[in-house]
């Protein structure tokens, strides 16, 4: 096994642990334990840690060790601003580039979102909310990924991937309290579904300005909701 492969193995293991919640916010990573668990030497492991630190997932604290980084509201807000600018631009480009097959795929994704929201409307419950939450998040990710992919800008894709990774760590760290109130959760799904449908309609009409405007509106709404949620869950005002 090459040094590069060992580094990648360590990188994927640690990154996966952060995303799954196995390594929660402020968790200390001990090199000796990881090296033994992964059967890799300290060199490739430290390279993987350095890469994850540069991506904003880990933080090296001199004299104390390596910790899973805790991202605050200010940083998350900045990332949403970047996402709004880049993803609305991508939506505008996608409106002129999307193929018939891609449009059909996007339409199926939005139909899936509607079906999920409809299931809450007919039988809202906390149990159903928890069961369907991951299904909704997967559909949402597929929708946004397809639009960005069609825009054909690799740099935008890489920046947005960083945002999604950091957002996932936030979701793992904080449990959405609205999931305990099925009607409040349904309200959230309703506006999110309508936003996605509006973006889709603009792309179907080959309307770059409309697609850009609705994507911007959607991400701004998501940002405002996330900031309210973060403020509600934080132990102290930031």
C-alpha positions as CSV (number, residue, x, y, z in Angstrom):
1,X,0.0,0.0,0.0
2,X,1.5,3.4,-1.0
3,X,1.9,6.4,1.2
4,X,-0.7,8.2,-0.8
5,X,-3.2,5.4,-0.4
6,X,-2.6,5.3,3.4
7,X,-3.1,9.1,3.7
8,X,-6.3,8.8,1.7
9,X,-7.5,5.9,3.9
10,X,-6.9,8.0,7.0
11,X,-8.5,11.1,5.4
12,X,-11.7,9.2,4.5
13,X,-11.9,7.5,7.8
14,X,-11.6,10.7,9.9
15,X,-13.9,12.7,7.5
16,X,-16.5,10.0,7.6
17,X,-16.4,9.9,11.4
18,X,-17.0,13.7,11.5
19,X,-19.9,13.6,9.1
20,X,-21.5,10.6,10.8
21,X,-21.2,12.2,14.2
22,X,-18.8,9.5,15.5
23,X,-16.4,12.4,16.1
24,X,-18.6,15.2,17.4
25,X,-17.7,18.9,17.7
26,X,-14.7,19.6,20.0
27,X,-13.8,15.8,20.1
28,X,-10.1,15.3,20.5
29,X,-8.4,13.0,18.0
30,X,-5.5,11.0,19.4
31,X,-2.9,10.2,16.8
32,X,-1.7,7.1,18.5
33,X,-5.1,5.5,18.7
34,X,-5.9,6.4,15.1
35,X,-2.6,5.1,13.8
36,X,-3.2,1.8,15.6
37,X,-6.8,1.5,14.5
38,X,-6.1,2.2,10.9
39,X,-2.7,0.5,10.8
40,X,-0.9,3.5,9.3
41,X,2.2,5.3,10.4
42,X,2.1,8.8,11.9
43,X,3.4,10.5,8.6
44,X,0.4,9.7,6.4
45,X,-2.0,10.3,9.3
46,X,-0.6,13.7,10.0
47,X,-0.9,14.6,6.3
48,X,-4.6,13.6,6.4
49,X,-5.1,15.7,9.5
50,X,-3.4,18.7,7.9
51,X,-5.7,18.4,4.9
52,X,-8.8,18.2,7.0
53,X,-7.6,21.2,9.1
54,X,-7.2,23.2,5.8
55,X,-10.8,22.2,4.9
56,X,-12.1,23.6,8.2
57,X,-13.1,20.3,9.8
58,X,-10.2,19.9,12.3
59,X,-8.3,22.4,14.4
60,X,-4.8,22.0,15.7
61,X,-4.4,23.5,19.1
62,X,-0.7,24.0,20.0
63,X,0.3,22.0,23.1
64,X,-3.2,20.4,23.4
65,X,-3.7,18.3,20.2
66,X,-6.2,18.0,17.3
67,X,-9.9,18.7,17.8
68,X,-13.0,18.5,15.6
69,X,-13.6,22.1,14.9
70,X,-16.7,23.8,16.3
71,X,-18.1,26.2,13.7
72,X,-19.9,29.2,15.1
73,X,-22.9,31.2,13.7
74,X,-20.7,33.9,12.1
75,X,-18.7,31.4,10.0
76,X,-21.8,29.5,9.0
77,X,-23.5,32.7,8.0
78,X,-20.5,33.6,5.8
79,X,-20.6,30.2,4.1
80,X,-24.3,30.7,3.3
81,X,-23.5,34.1,1.7
82,X,-20.8,32.4,-0.5
83,X,-23.2,29.6,-1.3
84,X,-25.9,32.1,-2.3
85,X,-23.6,33.9,-4.7
86,X,-22.2,30.8,-6.3
87,X,-25.2,28.6,-6.5
88,X,-27.5,31.3,-7.8
89,X,-24.9,31.9,-10.5
90,X,-24.8,28.2,-11.2
91,X,-28.6,28.1,-11.5
92,X,-28.5,30.9,-14.1
93,X,-26.0,28.9,-16.2
94,X,-28.0,25.7,-15.8
95,X,-31.1,27.3,-17.2
96,X,-29.4,27.6,-20.6
97,X,-27.4,24.4,-20.5
98,X,-29.7,21.7,-19.0
99,X,-30.5,18.8,-21.3
100,X,-34.0,17.2,-21.6
101,X,-32.8,14.2,-19.5
102,X,-31.4,16.5,-16.8
103,X,-34.7,18.4,-16.7
104,X,-36.6,15.2,-16.3
105,X,-34.3,14.1,-13.5
106,X,-34.8,17.5,-11.7
107,X,-38.5,17.2,-12.1
108,X,-38.5,13.8,-10.5
109,X,-36.5,15.1,-7.6
110,X,-39.0,17.9,-7.0
111,X,-41.9,15.4,-7.3
112,X,-40.1,13.3,-4.6
113,X,-40.0,16.4,-2.3
114,X,-43.7,16.9,-2.9
115,X,-44.5,13.3,-1.9
116,X,-42.5,13.7,1.3
117,X,-44.2,16.9,2.2
118,X,-47.6,15.4,1.3
119,X,-47.0,12.5,3.7
120,X,-46.6,14.9,6.5
121,X,-49.7,16.8,5.6
122,X,-51.9,13.7,5.7
123,X,-50.4,12.2,8.9
124,X,-48.1,14.7,10.7
125,X,-46.1,13.1,13.5
126,X,-42.7,13.3,15.1
127,X,-42.0,9.6,14.3
128,X,-42.7,10.3,10.6
129,X,-40.6,13.4,10.6
130,X,-37.6,11.5,12.0
131,X,-38.2,8.7,9.5
132,X,-38.4,10.9,6.5
133,X,-35.8,13.6,7.4
134,X,-32.9,11.8,5.7
135,X,-35.0,11.1,2.6
136,X,-35.7,14.8,2.3
137,X,-32.1,15.8,2.8
138,X,-31.0,13.3,0.1
139,X,-33.5,14.7,-2.4
140,X,-32.5,18.3,-1.5
141,X,-28.8,17.4,-2.0
142,X,-29.5,15.7,-5.4
143,X,-31.4,18.8,-6.6
144,X,-28.7,21.2,-5.8
145,X,-25.9,18.9,-7.0
146,X,-27.5,18.4,-10.3
147,X,-27.9,22.1,-11.0
148,X,-24.3,22.8,-10.0
149,X,-23.0,19.9,-12.1
150,X,-24.8,21.1,-15.2
151,X,-23.2,24.6,-14.7
152,X,-19.9,22.9,-15.4
153,X,-17.7,24.8,-13.1
154,X,-15.4,22.6,-11.0
155,X,-14.2,25.3,-8.7
156,X,-17.8,26.1,-7.7
157,X,-18.5,22.4,-7.1
158,X,-15.5,22.2,-4.8
159,X,-16.3,25.3,-2.7
160,X,-20.0,24.1,-2.3
161,X,-18.8,20.7,-1.3
162,X,-16.9,22.3,1.6
163,X,-20.1,24.2,2.6
164,X,-22.1,20.9,2.6
165,X,-19.6,19.1,4.7
166,X,-19.6,21.9,7.3
167,X,-23.4,22.0,7.2
168,X,-23.5,18.3,7.8
169,X,-21.3,18.7,10.9
170,X,-23.8,21.3,12.2
171,X,-26.8,19.0,11.6
172,X,-25.0,16.2,13.5
173,X,-24.1,18.5,16.4
174,X,-27.6,20.0,16.8
175,X,-30.9,18.2,16.7
176,X,-33.6,20.2,14.9
177,X,-36.2,21.1,17.6
178,X,-38.9,21.6,15.0
179,X,-38.8,17.9,14.2
180,X,-40.6,17.4,17.6
181,X,-43.4,19.7,16.3
182,X,-44.7,18.0,13.1
183,X,-46.7,21.0,12.0
184,X,-43.8,23.3,12.3
185,X,-41.7,20.8,10.4
186,X,-44.4,20.6,7.7
187,X,-44.3,24.4,7.3
188,X,-40.6,24.2,6.8
189,X,-40.9,21.5,4.1
190,X,-43.7,23.5,2.4
191,X,-41.8,26.6,1.7
192,X,-38.6,24.6,0.8
193,X,-40.7,22.6,-1.7
194,X,-42.2,25.7,-3.2
195,X,-38.8,27.3,-3.6
196,X,-37.4,24.2,-5.4
197,X,-40.4,24.1,-7.7
198,X,-39.9,27.8,-8.6
199,X,-36.3,27.2,-9.4
200,X,-37.3,24.3,-11.6
201,X,-40.0,26.3,-13.4
202,X,-37.5,29.0,-14.2
203,X,-35.0,26.5,-15.6
204,X,-37.7,24.8,-17.6
205,X,-38.5,28.1,-19.2
206,X,-34.8,28.7,-19.9
207,X,-35.0,31.8,-17.8
208,X,-31.5,32.4,-16.3
209,X,-32.5,35.6,-14.4
210,X,-35.5,33.8,-12.8
211,X,-33.5,30.7,-11.9
212,X,-30.8,32.9,-10.4
213,X,-33.3,35.0,-8.4
214,X,-35.3,32.1,-7.0
215,X,-32.2,30.2,-6.0
216,X,-30.9,33.2,-4.2
217,X,-34.2,33.7,-2.4
218,X,-34.3,30.0,-1.4
219,X,-30.7,30.0,0.0
220,X,-31.3,33.2,1.9
221,X,-34.4,31.7,3.5
222,X,-32.5,28.6,4.4
223,X,-29.7,30.8,5.9
224,X,-32.2,32.8,8.0
225,X,-33.8,29.6,9.3
226,X,-30.5,28.0,10.2
227,X,-29.3,31.2,12.0
228,X,-32.5,31.3,14.1
229,X,-32.1,27.6,14.9
230,X,-28.4,28.0,15.8
231,X,-29.3,31.0,18.1
232,X,-32.1,28.9,19.7
233,X,-29.8,26.0,20.4
234,X,-26.7,27.8,21.5
235,X,-26.1,27.8,25.3
236,X,-25.2,31.5,25.1
237,X,-25.8,34.3,22.6
238,X,-22.9,34.6,20.2
